[in-house]
Amino acid sequence: MNRRMYIAALLPWVFAGITASAQAPAGSDLQVPGQDTTTQANGPVLKQNPLETLRNFEPAADEAYRLGKGDEITVDIAGRPDLEAKLVIGPDGCVTLPLAGDIKLDGMTRPEAGKAIEAALAGYYDNLSVQVTVTRYTSNRVLVLGAVATPGEVTFEGTPTLLEALTRSGLTTGTTGTGQNKVAAIPERCAIYRGSDQVVWVQLRELVESGNTLADLRLRRDDVIYVPSLAEQFVSVLGQVQHPGAIPITSSSTLASVIADAGGLTDDAGSNAHIQIVDPSTGTSRVLTFKDVLNPVRSREVILKPGQIVFVPKTGFARATYVIKQLSPLMELSTLAYLGAVL
């Protein structure tokens, strides 16, 4: 099912029973209407085109699939049926072939994998032409968490997309305007986490209602989709922590507690780690040392707001300009997004 078909299929649910917008978390609204640029005390704030930001986050439609651990492949060698094999890429990213031994294929495209096998067998056979086919995808998956019926991994044979991942995870139900019927509720918004240093908010319902095909944006393998409940408030903790992602907060949450909930710091944060709090609503960034975070007096000076990003850079990258560089694509996707150049 293509992207337009997914959006068309979901539109009746939207207009049947979902007209009231959920309240956006405080501190996460990036809309600054009627302005092209503005200036704050700590530096210029620059507007970025929201649709262009979304397109930059989305992989290319023709992006080649890269093999991953657990994928089952078939190796065909022209004119040498005796060398054909069906293999599974192991947890170490390798396959094992007679004579050639272990060959690392994890992260390669199919043509690259064919060339790697040809090179490994070149010492034993001349003029081989190897073709690699994926017969079973297991690594091509995304993780869906939060307010969906069945949170967990969703595996794709083709390019993962946002609406398909949410549909297969089971959208929660809501009532119509009369309160008599149950309908699948398009989430007001969701977050997509990519790696340890990227998070982007998608105003999903708005994009679906407008029929924008970017609502069903293409994803990359291992992306994490987080759908918050209407009552939930959280910050995004990224960078050098054990478990980057969304961390719920309450009135008693502290910077130290959310870092602990994210599993604590990794060794790459260094012995004198710096913690940076980015507020997308203002484009500002504040930097504290981890010692400040552990200091009861200093830590009480930090009041976390929903929608903020807590970022722990690698040791040696303590300047806020590093954070702004890393987080520059992390914009609201249906508003005019602003980020400050904080020095």
Beta strands, then each sheet from edge to edge (+ up, - down):
strand 1: 37-40
strand 2: 43-48
strand 3: 72-77
strand 4: 85-88
strand 5: 94-97
strand 6: 101-104
strand 7: 130-136
strand 8: 141-146
strand 9: 152-155
strand 10: 173-175
strand 11: 182-184
strand 12: 190-194
strand 13: 198-202
strand 14: 224-227
strand 15: 234-239
strand 16: 245-248
strand 17: 274-279
strand 18: 284-289
strand 19: 309-312
strand 20: 337-340
sheet 1: 1+ 2- 20+
sheet 2: 4+ 3- 7+
sheet 3: 5+ 6-
sheet 4: 9+ 8- 14- 12+ 13-
sheet 5: 10+ 11-
sheet 6: 16+ 15- 19- 17+ 18-
end
